[in-house]
Amino acid sequence: LPQCDSQHCSFNLKVESVVGEKDCRRITVHLSWFGLMKPLHVGERWQLVVRLKSPRGTLNPGAFDAEAWSWQHHLSARGSVNPRGDNRYLGEVKGYRLPKIRERLISASRELLK
């Protein structure tokens, strides 16, 4: 589920296609989007201009290992959305019924707890 506040969203994105790539079916990336005008929702489809980085861990013993965490969560890259890029909302994706219900329940519970 996207984690959004008033100016930022953090979310995992399943990639459908990449310019210049043939097969992207198994690519999932973790993105941050700063300067976002409206919150994102589960099941939305977007065309985004992003800057990606490979997940890297540190060599310090006992420190958080971002590379291992990304591997465990099946994330191929981390990055951010270019707010000045040609980012377009493309509509809703069929499916995602259970995650959409989960998002609505979480949103309603947050409103009740305010």
SULFEN-V308214 format. One record per residue. N is the residue number from 1. SS is DSSP state (2 for helix, 1 for strand, 0 for the rest). Layout:
n->N ss->SS
n->N ss->SS
This chain:
n->1 ss->0
n->2 ss->0
n->3 ss->1
n->4 ss->1
n->5 ss->0
n->6 ss->0
n->7 ss->0
n->8 ss->1
n->9 ss->1
n->10 ss->1
n->11 ss->1
n->12 ss->1
n->13 ss->1
n->14 ss->1
n->15 ss->0
n->16 ss->0
n->17 ss->0
n->18 ss->0
n->19 ss->0
n->20 ss->0
n->21 ss->0
n->22 ss->0
n->23 ss->0
n->24 ss->0
n->25 ss->0
n->26 ss->0
n->27 ss->0
n->28 ss->1
n->29 ss->1
n->30 ss->1
n->31 ss->1
n->32 ss->1
n->33 ss->1
n->34 ss->1
n->35 ss->0
n->36 ss->0
n->37 ss->0
n->38 ss->0
n->39 ss->0
n->40 ss->0
n->41 ss->0
n->42 ss->0
n->43 ss->0
n->44 ss->1
n->45 ss->1
n->46 ss->1
n->47 ss->1
n->48 ss->0
n->49 ss->0
n->50 ss->1
n->51 ss->1
n->52 ss->1
n->53 ss->1
n->54 ss->0
n->55 ss->0
n->56 ss->0
n->57 ss->0
n->58 ss->0
n->59 ss->0
n->60 ss->0
n->61 ss->0
n->62 ss->0
n->63 ss->0
n->64 ss->0
n->65 ss->0
n->66 ss->2
n->67 ss->2
n->68 ss->2
n->69 ss->2
n->70 ss->2
n->71 ss->2
n->72 ss->2
n->73 ss->0
n->74 ss->0
n->75 ss->0
n->76 ss->0
n->77 ss->1
n->78 ss->1
n->79 ss->1
n->80 ss->1
n->81 ss->1
n->82 ss->0
n->83 ss->0
n->84 ss->0
n->85 ss->0
n->86 ss->0
n->87 ss->0
n->88 ss->1
n->89 ss->1
n->90 ss->1
n->91 ss->1
n->92 ss->1
n->93 ss->0
n->94 ss->0
n->95 ss->0
n->96 ss->0
n->97 ss->2
n->98 ss->2
n->99 ss->2
n->100 ss->2
n->101 ss->2
n->102 ss->2
n->103 ss->2
n->104 ss->2
n->105 ss->2
n->106 ss->2
n->107 ss->2
n->108 ss->2
n->109 ss->2
n->110 ss->2
n->111 ss->2
n->112 ss->2
n->113 ss->2
n->114 ss->0
